[in-house]
Amino acid sequence: MIVTSPVIILDKHPCRETALVLRGISPDYGKISLMLHRAESAAGPVADKFREVEAEFKDDAKGEIFTADRIETLTDFSGVADHVKNFAMAERIGAFLLKNLPGNLPQPYTYDTLRSVFSQLAGKEENAWTLEQCAVVIKCAYLYENGLLPDGTTPQQSEFLENLVAAGIDNSDLPRCAENYWHELNLWLNSLLDYQHLSR
């Protein structure tokens, strides 16, 4: 069956002389790997890290790597490379997701949140989130979508976390809190990742 799905490319490396293996996230498949042949063709430059592409491939359920027949750019987030710290954060987020995302399990919330975070890091938004806010938002989305984000200890904290996840999905204004709370929240999320034996 030939399917089409958006994919955010998080990693690529050559395979043989004229092929690329692309790894990333799809809202429909979670972690996904694509083999792109004829990488020297016009599709080669399209298939780059930190790009959202539309990929057409055969879903034959026979392995973990799908062969892409067509790839077209949807959104270019390569602006993250314009700032060293933003690029480093994008690399860390990509590594975090590739290590922890399940394969063949839809991840629409995490996908939409990653689009928002990369848009922020690429300087496409006027009210940019800080690097720590970007880290908090993507961790919250991942934990929430995979049933690993506990309820807050108070109704107010639960509401804050729900609003935070929603803001990440919608790329909207983050809920307000004291500036130092973002650091405390990041440490708490890291402790949850450690408790679940997840890489960060």
Phi and psi in degrees as GROMACS dihedral restraints (atoms count N, CA, C in turn):
[ dihedral_restraints ]
;  ai    aj    ak    al  type     phi  dphi    fc
    3     4     5     6     1   -87.2    20    10
    4     5     6     7     1   125.7    20    10
    6     7     8     9     1  -124.5    20    10
    7     8     9    10     1   160.6    20    10
    9    10    11    12     1  -126.3    20    10
   10    11    12    13     1   133.2    20    10
   12    13    14    15     1  -148.9    20    10
   13    14    15    16     1   143.6    20    10
   15    16    17    18     1   -71.1    20    10
   16    17    18    19     1   147.3    20    10
   18    19    20    21     1  -141.8    20    10
   19    20    21    22     1   134.2    20    10
   21    22    23    24     1   -98.1    20    10
   22    23    24    25     1   118.7    20    10
   24    25    26    27     1   -79.4    20    10
   25    26    27    28     1   126.8    20    10
   27    28    29    30     1  -112.4    20    10
   28    29    30    31     1   -15.8    20    10
   30    31    32    33     1  -160.6    20    10
   31    32    33    34     1   147.6    20    10
   33    34    35    36     1  -147.9    20    10
   34    35    36    37     1   148.2    20    10
   36    37    38    39     1  -153.7    20    10
   37    38    39    40     1   149.9    20    10
   39    40    41    42     1   -68.5    20    10
   40    41    42    43     1   149.8    20    10
   42    43    44    45     1  -138.6    20    10
   43    44    45    46     1   120.4    20    10
   45    46    47    48     1    61.8    20    10
   46    47    48    49     1  -159.2    20    10
   48    49    50    51     1   -88.0    20    10
   49    50    51    52     1   -30.9    20    10
   51    52    53    54     1  -129.9    20    10
   52    53    54    55     1    32.0    20    10
   54    55    56    57     1  -136.5    20    10
   55    56    57    58     1   156.2    20    10
   57    58    59    60     1  -126.0    20    10
   58    59    60    61     1   144.7    20    10
   60    61    62    63     1  -106.4    20    10
   61    62    63    64     1   122.3    20    10
   63    64    65    66     1  -108.8    20    10
   64    65    66    67     1   133.2    20    10
   66    67    68    69     1  -121.1    20    10
   67    68    69    70     1   140.0    20    10
   69    70    71    72     1  -171.3    20    10
   70    71    72    73     1  -155.4    20    10
   72    73    74    75     1  -126.9    20    10
   73    74    75    76     1   138.3    20    10
   75    76    77    78     1  -122.0    20    10
   76    77    78    79     1   142.4    20    10
   78    79    80    81     1   -64.9    20    10
   79    80    81    82     1   -25.5    20    10
   81    82    83    84     1   -92.3    20    10
   82    83    84    85     1   -26.5    20    10
   84    85    86    87     1  -119.3    20    10
   85    86    87    88     1    -5.1    20    10
   87    88    89    90     1    69.8    20    10
   88    89    90    91     1  -134.3    20    10
   90    91    92    93     1   -67.4    20    10
   91    92    93    94     1   133.4    20    10
   93    94    95    96     1  -141.7    20    10
   94    95    96    97     1   145.1    20    10
   96    97    98    99     1  -122.3    20    10
   97    98    99   100     1   134.7    20    10
   99   100   101   102     1  -124.7    20    10
  100   101   102   103     1   136.7    20    10
  102   103   104   105     1   -98.4    20    10
  103   104   105   106     1   123.3    20    10
  105   106   107   108     1  -113.6    20    10
  106   107   108   109     1   111.4    20    10
  108   109   110   111     1   -84.3    20    10
  109   110   111   112     1   166.7    20    10
  111   112   113   114     1    55.1    20    10
  112   113   114   115     1    46.2    20    10
  114   115   116   117     1   -63.5    20    10
  115   116   117   118     1   -16.7    20    10
  117   118   119   120     1   -79.1    20    10
  118   119   120   121     1    -7.0    20    10
  120   121   122   123     1   -79.8    20    10
  121   122   123   124     1  -173.2    20    10
  123   124   125   126     1   -60.8    20    10
  124   125   126   127     1   -23.3    20    10
  126   127   128   129     1   -72.2    20    10
  127   128   129   130     1   -21.8    20    10
  129   130   131   132     1   -55.5    20    10
  130   131   132   133     1   -55.4    20    10
  132   133   134   135     1   -63.5    20    10
  133   134   135   136     1   -27.0    20    10
  135   136   137   138     1   -66.8    20    10
  136   137   138   139     1   -37.4    20    10
  138   139   140   141     1   -84.9    20    10
  139   140   141   142     1    74.8    20    10
  141   142   143   144     1  -125.4    20    10
  142   143   144   145     1   161.3    20    10
  144   145   146   147     1   -61.3    20    10
  145   146   147   148     1   148.9    20    10
  147   148   149   150     1    62.0    20    10
  148   149   150   151     1    38.3    20    10
  150   151   152   153     1  -125.2    20    10
  151   152   153   154     1   142.2    20    10
  153   154   155   156     1   -95.4    20    10
  154   155   156   157     1   124.6    20    10
  156   157   158   159     1  -124.7    20    10
  157   158   159   160     1   160.6    20    10
  159   160   161   162     1  -101.7    20    10
  160   161   162   163     1   119.8    20    10
  162   163   164   165     1  -112.5    20    10
  163   164   165   166     1   134.2    20    10
  165   166   167   168     1  -110.1    20    10
  166   167   168   169     1   126.0    20    10
  168   169   170   171     1  -152.0    20    10
  169   170   171   172     1   164.7    20    10
  171   172   173   174     1   -90.9    20    10
  172   173   174   175     1   118.8    20    10
  174   175   176   177     1   -94.3    20    10
  175   176   177   178     1    92.9    20    10
  177   178   179   180     1  -104.8    20    10
  178   179   180   181     1     2.3    20    10
  180   181   182   183     1    55.7    20    10
  181   182   183   184     1    29.6    20    10
  183   184   185   186     1  -104.0    20    10
  184   185   186   187     1    -6.9    20    10
  186   187   188   189     1  -169.0    20    10
  187   188   189   190     1  -172.1    20    10
  189   190   191   192     1   -96.2    20    10
  190   191   192   193     1   -10.7    20    10
  192   193   194   195     1  -115.7    20    10
  193   194   195   196     1   122.5    20    10
  195   196   197   198     1   -96.5    20    10
  196   197   198   199     1   145.1    20    10
  198   199   200   201     1   -90.4    20    10
  199   200   201   202     1   119.3    20    10
  201   202   203   204     1   -83.7    20    10
  202   203   204   205     1   130.0    20    10
  204   205   206   207     1   -92.2    20    10
  205   206   207   208     1   -27.5    20    10
  207   208   209   210     1  -152.5    20    10
  208   209   210   211     1   140.1    20    10
  210   211   212   213     1  -138.1    20    10
  211   212   213   214     1   130.2    20    10
  213   214   215   216     1  -132.3    20    10
  214   215   216   217     1   141.2    20    10
  216   217   218   219     1   -71.1    20    10
  217   218   219   220     1   133.2    20    10
  219   220   221   222     1  -102.7    20    10
  220   221   222   223     1   -48.7    20    10
  222   223   224   225     1  -142.5    20    10
  223   224   225   226     1   136.6    20    10
  225   226   227   228     1  -106.1    20    10
  226   227   228   229     1   112.6    20    10
  228   229   230   231     1  -101.7    20    10
  229   230   231   232     1    18.2    20    10
  231   232   233   234     1   -64.6    20    10
  232   233   234   235     1   -10.3    20    10
  234   235   236   237     1   -60.6    20    10
  235   236   237   238     1   -14.2    20    10
  237   238   239   240     1   -60.6    20    10
  238   239   240   241     1   -25.3    20    10
  240   241   242   243     1   -76.9    20    10
  241   242   243   244     1    -7.5    20    10
  243   244   245   246     1   -72.1    20    10
  244   245   246   247     1   -17.7    20    10
  246   247   248   249     1  -131.5    20    10
  247   248   249   250     1   125.7    20    10
  249   250   251   252     1   -57.0    20    10
  250   251   252   253     1   -45.1    20    10
  252   253   254   255     1   -68.1    20    10
  253   254   255   256     1   -38.0    20    10
  255   256   257   258     1   -65.3    20    10
  256   257   258   259     1   -41.4    20    10
  258   259   260   261     1   -63.4    20    10
  259   260   261   262     1   -42.9    20    10
  261   262   263   264     1   -63.0    20    10
  262   263   264   265     1   -39.0    20    10
  264   265   266   267     1   -66.4    20    10
  265   266   267   268     1   -42.1    20    10
  267   268   269   270     1   -61.0    20    10
  268   269   270   271     1   -40.7    20    10
  270   271   272   273     1   -62.4    20    10
  271   272   273   274     1   -43.8    20    10
  273   274   275   276     1   -64.5    20    10
  274   275   276   277     1   -41.9    20    10
  276   277   278   279     1   -64.8    20    10
  277   278   279   280     1   -43.1    20    10
  279   280   281   282     1   -59.9    20    10
  280   281   282   283     1   -44.5    20    10
  282   283   284   285     1   -64.5    20    10
  283   284   285   286     1   -41.2    20    10
  285   286   287   288     1   -58.1    20    10
  286   287   288   289     1   -47.3    20    10
  288   289   290   291     1   -69.5    20    10
  289   290   291   292     1   -42.6    20    10
  291   292   293   294     1   -64.8    20    10
  292   293   294   295     1   -31.2    20    10
  294   295   296   297     1   -76.6    20    10
  295   296   297   298     1   -29.7    20    10
  297   298   299   300     1  -113.7    20    10
  298   299   300   301     1   -20.3    20    10
  300   301   302   303     1   -67.5    20    10
  301   302   303   304     1   138.9    20    10
  303   304   305   306     1   -76.5    20    10
  304   305   306   307     1   151.5    20    10
  306   307   308   309     1   -93.6    20    10
  307   308   309   310     1   152.2    20    10
  309   310   311   312     1    56.9    20    10
  310   311   312   313     1    34.9    20    10
  312   313   314   315     1  -138.9    20    10
  313   314   315   316     1   117.9    20    10
  315   316   317   318     1   -53.7    20    10
  316   317   318   319     1   140.4    20    10
  318   319   320   321     1  -136.6    20    10
  319   320   321   322     1    59.4    20    10
  321   322   323   324     1   -65.4    20    10
  322   323   324   325     1   -38.1    20    10
  324   325   326   327     1   -67.5    20    10
  325   326   327   328     1   -45.2    20    10
  327   328   329   330     1   -64.7    20    10
  328   329   330   331     1   -38.6    20    10
  330   331   332   333     1   -62.0    20    10
  331   332   333   334     1   -51.7    20    10
  333   334   335   336     1   -62.2    20    10
  334   335   336   337     1   -36.8    20    10
  336   337   338   339     1   -67.2    20    10
  337   338   339   340     1   -38.9    20    10
  339   340   341   342     1   -63.4    20    10
  340   341   342   343     1   -39.8    20    10
  342   343   344   345     1   -56.9    20    10
  343   344   345   346     1   -44.4    20    10
  345   346   347   348     1   -63.3    20    10
  346   347   348   349     1   -46.9    20    10
  348   349   350   351     1   -63.2    20    10
  349   350   351   352     1   -45.7    20    10
  351   352   353   354     1   -66.0    20    10
  352   353   354   355     1   -34.2    20    10
  354   355   356   357     1   -63.3    20    10
  355   356   357   358     1   -39.2    20    10
  357   358   359   360     1   -65.9    20    10
  358   359   360   361     1   -47.5    20    10
  360   361   362   363     1   -67.6    20    10
  361   362   363   364     1   -27.2    20    10
  363   364   365   366     1   -83.8    20    10
  364   365   366   367     1    -0.7    20    10
  366   367   368   369     1    76.5    20    10
  367   368   369   370     1    25.0    20    10
  369   370   371   372     1   -86.9    20    10
  370   371   372   373     1    -7.0    20    10
  372   373   374   375     1  -114.1    20    10
  373   374   375   376     1   146.7    20    10
  375   376   377   378     1   -73.2    20    10
  376   377   378   379     1   -46.8    20    10
  378   379   380   381     1   -97.8    20    10
  379   380   381   382     1    79.6    20    10
  381   382   383   384     1   -68.5    20    10
  382   383   384   385     1   142.2    20    10
  384   385   386   387     1   -78.8    20    10
  385   386   387   388     1   151.9    20    10
  387   388   389   390     1   -72.4    20    10
  388   389   390   391     1   166.7    20    10
  390   391   392   393     1   -61.0    20    10
  391   392   393   394     1   -40.5    20    10
  393   394   395   396     1   -68.1    20    10
  394   395   396   397     1   -36.7    20    10
  396   397   398   399     1   -63.3    20    10
  397   398   399   400     1   -40.1    20    10
  399   400   401   402     1   -59.9    20    10
  400   401   402   403     1   -43.6    20    10
  402   403   404   405     1   -63.8    20    10
  403   404   405   406     1   -42.8    20    10
  405   406   407   408     1   -63.9    20    10
  406   407   408   409     1   -45.3    20    10
  408   409   410   411     1   -62.6    20    10
  409   410   411   412     1   -44.9    20    10
  411   412   413   414     1   -71.0    20    10
  412   413   414   415     1   -36.4    20    10
  414   415   416   417     1   -65.3    20    10
  415   416   417   418     1   -41.5    20    10
  417   418   419   420     1   -61.2    20    10
  418   419   420   421     1   -45.8    20    10
  420   421   422   423     1   -62.1    20    10
  421   422   423   424     1   -45.6    20    10
  423   424   425   426     1   -61.7    20    10
  424   425   426   427     1   -49.0    20    10
  426   427   428   429     1   -64.8    20    10
  427   428   429   430     1   -40.8    20    10
  429   430   431   432     1   -63.2    20    10
  430   431   432   433     1   -48.9    20    10
  432   433   434   435     1   -64.2    20    10
  433   434   435   436     1   -30.2    20    10
  435   436   437   438     1   -99.5    20    10
  436   437   438   439     1    16.0    20    10
  438   439   440   441     1    69.7    20    10
  439   440   441   442     1    26.7    20    10
  441   442   443   444     1  -113.2    20    10
  442   443   444   445     1     2.0    20    10
  444   445   446   447     1   -97.7    20    10
  445   446   447   448     1   112.6    20    10
  447   448   449   450     1   -72.7    20    10
  448   449   450   451     1   163.0    20    10
  450   451   452   453     1   -66.7    20    10
  451   452   453   454     1   155.7    20    10
  453   454   455   456     1   -67.6    20    10
  454   455   456   457     1   163.4    20    10
  456   457   458   459     1   -77.0    20    10
  457   458   459   460     1   -14.7    20    10
  459   460   461   462     1  -133.6    20    10
  460   461   462   463     1   158.9    20    10
  462   463   464   465     1   -58.1    20    10
  463   464   465   466     1   -35.0    20    10
  465   466   467   468     1   -66.1    20    10
  466   467   468   469     1   -40.8    20    10
  468   469   470   471     1   -68.2    20    10
  469   470   471   472     1   -38.8    20    10
  471   472   473   474     1   -62.5    20    10
  472   473   474   475     1   -42.3    20    10
  474   475   476   477     1   -65.0    20    10
  475   476   477   478     1   -39.5    20    10
  477   478   479   480     1   -61.4    20    10
  478   479   480   481     1   -45.7    20    10
  480   481   482   483     1   -64.5    20    10
  481   482   483   484     1   -40.1    20    10
  483   484   485   486     1   -62.9    20    10
  484   485   486   487     1   -43.5    20    10
  486   487   488   489     1   -66.6    20    10
  487   488   489   490     1   -33.5    20    10
  489   490   491   492     1   -66.8    20    10
  490   491   492   493     1   -45.0    20    10
  492   493   494   495     1   -62.2    20    10
  493   494   495   496     1   -43.4    20    10
  495   496   497   498     1   -63.8    20    10
  496   497   498   499     1   -40.1    20    10
  498   499   500   501     1   -64.0    20    10
  499   500   501   502     1   -37.3    20    10
  501   502   503   504     1   -65.8    20    10
  502   503   504   505     1   -41.3    20    10
  504   505   506   507     1   -66.4    20    10
  505   506   507   508     1   -41.5    20    10
  507   508   509   510     1   -90.8    20    10
  508   509   510   511     1    -7.4    20    10
  510   511   512   513     1    54.7    20    10
  511   512   513   514     1    48.5    20    10
  513   514   515   516     1  -112.1    20    10
  514   515   516   517     1  -179.1    20    10
  516   517   518   519     1   -60.2    20    10
  517   518   519   520     1   136.9    20    10
  519   520   521   522     1   -74.2    20    10
  520   521   522   523     1   150.8    20    10
  522   523   524   525     1   -61.9    20    10
  523   524   525   526     1   147.4    20    10
  525   526   527   528     1   -82.1    20    10
  526   527   528   529     1   144.9    20    10
  528   529   530   531     1  -162.4    20    10
  529   530   531   532     1   172.0    20    10
  531   532   533   534     1   -62.0    20    10
  532   533   534   535     1   144.9    20    10
  534   535   536   537     1   -58.5    20    10
  535   536   537   538     1   -39.5    20    10
  537   538   539   540     1   -73.0    20    10
  538   539   540   541     1   -12.1    20    10
  540   541   542   543     1   -67.5    20    10
  541   542   543   544     1   -29.2    20    10
  543   544   545   546     1   -62.1    20    10
  544   545   546   547     1   -38.7    20    10
  546   547   548   549     1   -68.3    20    10
  547   548   549   550     1   -42.4    20    10
  549   550   551   552     1   -62.2    20    10
  550   551   552   553     1   -40.6    20    10
  552   553   554   555     1   -66.4    20    10
  553   554   555   556     1   -39.0    20    10
  555   556   557   558     1   -63.0    20    10
  556   557   558   559     1   -42.9    20    10
  558   559   560   561     1   -63.2    20    10
  559   560   561   562     1   -40.0    20    10
  561   562   563   564     1   -64.0    20    10
  562   563   564   565     1   -43.9    20    10
  564   565   566   567     1   -63.7    20    10
  565   566   567   568     1   -39.1    20    10
  567   568   569   570     1   -62.2    20    10
  568   569   570   571     1   -38.1    20    10
  570   571   572   573     1   -66.1    20    10
  571   572   573   574     1   -35.3    20    10
  573   574   575   576     1   -65.9    20    10
  574   575   576   577     1   -42.0    20    10
  576   577   578   579     1   -61.8    20    10
  577   578   579   580     1   -42.2    20    10
  579   580   581   582     1   -64.4    20    10
  580   581   582   583     1   -41.4    20    10
  582   583   584   585     1   -62.0    20    10
  583   584   585   586     1   -35.8    20    10
  585   586   587   588     1   -87.1    20    10
  586   587   588   589     1     5.3    20    10
  588   589   590   591     1    57.9    20    10
  589   590   591   592     1    41.6    20    10
  591   592   593   594     1  -101.4    20    10
  592   593   594   595     1   151.2    20    10
  594   595   596   597     1   -78.4    20    10
  595   596   597   598     1   147.7    20    10
